[in-house]
């Protein structure tokens, strides 16, 4: 039952459970009073997720001026979207969002005047479509890629740009119509602009998407080369941010492994590349043991890229710095730096499940559900 102050009596429930199920005594039949108390204690903290998502959908459909007249602030909306994101971590709930009418108003929030709301909406879209072909198709059919591309390419908020890029990456991953629409929407020009930004997080995510697009795809390799992305990646391979360096090296390795057009044409300015790799080798050689272990992937990428471009082992291998004692030897090709980017554990687990027969970067403290739209003022 609930305490006098409100909320379930969890201590009482725990004591009751231990007393009646400690494994050392023979279980006894529960009285009707005990059953009633137990069910009330459990239901006191149970949320009807679908009902809650419908309530949130109703708020998203309500015009901003009506919400403002009832005292709902943009911060309240952001809190509400945080809650919605928790619900759609379940792949079933993600697909249900469309059936209850919540997908279109969510996509409408991508055009909201408040940057925080635009960013939160993009984050939810990313969660909905990860490893979820059904929701990918629904978002594409609802023209969700267009506002994401607009925010990625021109949003004045860097955070909103980054969140939009994360949603785009999730939306077009293993989605050929999405990749084609990304190309037609001038997505590569936006990626080039992101590489030239001064925000390391935006650069990293752009490089991860570039590497994914370059993998075994001649069309995207040609587009990247024509836009001059290899030179930008060479520059970023010397970045102060280790994540940016690794992602840039991974993209360069994808281009170097392209045997259809020749490494020389795919990676122009081989002398510049050699200077970049020599500089990284020198920097790695000066690292202490802890830093060497922390930069394991970079060591392997530098060695693999040198071997791919110049057909000989790098000096890192001669110095024994490619694989340190206690480390496993790198596989060929080296580890995919894209991997399961933007995939939360629950969604990654869901992706490994067989599909039903009928269908084919920062934590925060959990907040109490925000107050939703109440009854309008009496006339």
N, C-alpha and C positions, 0 to 999 in steps of 0.2 A: 504493500500500500504506500501511498505518498506520505511524506512527512508533513508535520503541521506547517512547515515553512514552504511547502510545495516541492515537487520533484520526487522521484521514486526513492524509497528507503533502501539504497543498495547495500548498506551494512547489514540491515536486517535480512535482506534476501540472501546475502552471502552466508550469514550464520545459519539461516534456515536450510540452505542447500548442503552445507557441511554436516549439519546435524542429521539430515535425512538421506545423505548419499555419500558417506565417507569411504565406502567400499569395505568396511569391516563388519557391518551389521546387515542382516537380511532386510531387503526392502519391504516396506509395509504399504498397504493401500492408503491413499490420501483421502482425507475427509473432504466433503464438498466445500467446507469453509477454507481448508488449505488450498484446494484447487482454485477457488475464487480469488484468494489473496495472491497466489502465484501469478495468475493471468493478469490481474490488475497491475501488479508490479512490473511485469514484462511490457504490457501494452502502454504503460505510462511513458515509456521512452521509445515507442515505435512510431515511425513516420511513414505515412502512405506516400511513397515517392512519386507515383504517377499523379496523385492529387496535388502534391506540392508543385510538380512541374507544370501542371495546368494553371495553378495560381500564378506562378512566375510568368507563364506565357501570357496570361491576362494582363499582367503589369507591362510586359514588353509591347503589347498591342495598344496600350493606353497612350494617347498623345502626351508629349512632354509638358505642355502647358497645363493639362489636367493634373498630372502628377505634381507639378510645382505648386498648384493651387491647394493641394492637400498636404504640402510640406515634405514631399519626397525629394531628396537631394540626389545629385549625381553620385555621391558617396554611397547612399543607400542602394542605388542601382548597381554599383560595383560590388557591394556586399552580396546582393541578390545573385549576381552573375557568378560570384565565387561559389555560392551554394549550388547553382545549376551545374557548374563544372564537376563538382563532386558527384552529382547524380549521374551524369552522362559518362563517367568512367566505365560504367557497365555498358557493354556493347548493345545489349537489348534496350536499355534506356536511351542510348544514343539514337537508335533507330526509331524509338517511340516518340522522340521529340518532334519528328516530322508528322507522325500520325495524329498527334494532339494539336497540331497547328503552330508549333513553336519555332520551327526552323526559319521560316520567312521573316518573322519579326527579329529573330536573332541576327540574321544577315543584315537586316535594316539597321541594327545597332553599329554595324561597320561604318555607317555614314553619320553617326552621331556627332554632335558638335563638341563633345567632351573626349579628349584624347584617352583618358583612362577607360571610358566605356568602350571606345573603339578597340583598344588593346585587349580588354577582357573578352569582348565578343570574338576577336580573332583567336584567342587562346582556347575558347570553347569549341570553335570550329575545328581547330587542330585536334583536339581531343576526340571529337565526334568522328572524324574521318580516318584516324590512324588505324591501319590494318582493317579497314571496314569498307569493302567495295560498295556495299549497298548505300551507305551514307555518302561516300564519294560521289556516286551517281546522282543522289538526291541533291547534293550541294551544287553539282555541275548543272543539273536541270533547273535549279533555282537561280542560276547565273551568279553563284557566289564567288566565282573566281574573279570577276570584274572588279568589285570593290576591294578585294584583297590585293589585286595588282595595283590599283590606284593608291591604296594606303602604303604599300611597299615602296612604290616609286616616288611618291610625293608628299607623304604625311609629314607635317612639320615636327611631329613627335618621333624621336628616334626609337623610343620604346614601342610605339605603335607600329612603326615600320618593321621592327624586329619581330614582333608578334605576328604581323601579317605574313612575313616571310616564313615563319615557322608553320603557319597554317597552309600556305602554298606548298611547302615541302611535303607536308602530310597529305595534302589533297591530290597531288600529281604523282606521288610515289606508287609505282606499279599500276599506273593509270594512263594508258597511252592517249586517250582523248584529252585528258588533262594536260599532258605534256605538249600535245599539239596546240591546244588553246593557249598554253603559256608562251609558246614561241610566237603565235599570231598576236598575242597581247603585248609584244615587245618586252617580254620578260628578261631576255638576255641583256638588253640595255640597262634595265633596272639592276640586274646583278652586277654589271660593270660599275654602275654608279655606287653600289653598296661597297664594292671592293675599294673604292676611292674615298670612303668615309673615314672618319677618325674614331669610329666606335668599334672596338675589337669584337664585341659580341655580334654585331651586325656583320662584320667581315667574316667571322667564323661560320655563321649560319649560311652566308652566301657561298662560301667556299665549299661547305659540305654539300649544298645542293648542286653546285657546279660539278663536283666530283661524281655525284650520283648520275647526273645527266650525261657526263662524258663516258661512263662505263659502257663499252661495247655499242656505242651509238655514233656512227659516222656523221649523221646530220648535225648533231649537237657539237661534235668536235670541230666541224667546219665552221659553224656559227661562232664558237668560242674563239677560234683562231682569227677569223675575219674581224672580230671586235677588239682584238689585241689583248684578250684575257691572259694568254701565256706570259706576256711581259709583266702584267700586273701581279700575277702569281709569283713570278721570280722576285719581284720587289717585296712581296709579303712573306716570302720564305726567309727574309732577314728581319722580320718583325720582332719587337720586344716581347710580344705575347706568344707563349709557347704553343697555345692552341691554334693561333693563326698560322704560325710557321708549319705545324704538322699538317693542317688542312691544305695549305698551299703546296707543300711538298707532295701530298697525296694526289692533288689535281695534276701537278706536273708529271707525276709518274703515270697517271692514266693516259696523258697525251703521249708520253715517251713510249708507251707500250703499244701505240697505234701503228700497226705494220702495214696498213692499207695505203697510207700516203707517205710513209717514211718519217722517221723521227726528225730529220733535218727540217722538213717543211712544217711539221706540227709544232716543233719547238724551235723557233728561229733564235738566232743569237746564241749559239752554243758556247761561245767564249764567255758571254755574260753569265750563263748558267754555271759554267765551270767555276767562275770566280765566286758565285754565290755559294756553291757547294763547298769550295775550299774554305770559305769563311765559316760555314757551319761546322765543318770538320775541326777547324782550329778552336772554335768555341766549345765544342763537345770535348775535345782533348784536354781542355783546361778545367772541366767540371770535376767536383769531388764525387765520392762514391754515391752519396745520397741523390745528388742532382742527376748523375748518370742513370740511376735506376728510375728516377722520375721522368726522364726523357728517353725511355727505352724505344718508344715508337718512332721518335724523331731520328734516333741513331739508325734504326733499320730502314727507314724511308730514305735517308741520305745515302746509305750504302747501296740500296736497290736502285735508286735513281742514277747514281754514278755508274753502276754496272750496266744499266739499260742503255745509257747514252754513250758510254765510252768503252764498253765491252771489256772491262777489267775491274777487279775489286777495288774498292776505295781504300785509302790509307787507314780508315777506321778498322777495317778487317785485319790489316797488318798489326795494328796496335792492340788487337783483341778487344775492341770497344763496341763491336756490333752485338755480340752476345756475351754478357758477363757471367761469371760463375754463378750457378744456381738458376739461370734463366733458360727457358726453352729456346731452341734454335728457331729463328723466324721461318715461317712458311713462305712459299712463293706462290702467288704474289704476297707481299706483306699484309698485315692486318688492315681490313677495310676501316678507314677512319670515319666513314659515314655510319656504318653499322646500323644500329637501331636508334638513330637520332630521333628525338622528339617522341619516343615511345615509352609511356609509363609502364611499369611492370605488369599491371593488370591487363592493359591492352595487348602487350607483347604475348602474355599468356593466352589471351583469347585468340590471337592470330594462329596459334599452334593447334587449336581445336579444329576438327573437321567441320566444314560448313554445313548448315542445315540443308536438308534435301530440297526445301522449297526456295532457298536463296543461294545464290552462289556464295628553365634554368632557374625559381626560388620559392621555397615553401614559406608558408605563413601560418600563424596560429589560427586554429579553427575558431570561427566567430559564430555567435548565436544567429539563427536565421533572422534576417531583417524583417521589419514589419512591412507587410504588403499593402496594397491599395485597399483602403477601408471604404465603407459606405459614403457616398457623396453627401455634401451638406444638405441639410433639410431645407426644403423650400418654404 
